[in-house]
Amino acid sequence: MSVHTYTSRNFTRDVGAAKRAAAEGPVFITDRGRPTFALLKIEDYYHLAGQPELSLLDVMDAIPGGLSGDSDIEFEPPRLQVELHAAELG
């Protein structure tokens, strides 16, 4: 694991390079020579925080009203009126 350091200015100029560097290890972003932020892979963050990795379904379930339909948003889609006719062949 390697540690990279980016100045705030260099980070702003090339966020993509910092993200690629974070794949190899933590990236420290400095402001006036002092570390102010750390960029980590999400897996590393979950490991440090002692949290299990969340799936997209877990994240969506955590949203108030999520997939359970308990939302305060009212939505009544209009009914589609369809008339079926026999096909005329030949």
Secondary structure, DSSP 8 states (H G I E B T S, - for coil): ---EEEEHHHHHH-HHHHHHHHTTS-EEEEETTEEEEEE--HHHHHHHHT-----HHHHHHHSTTTTTS--S------------------
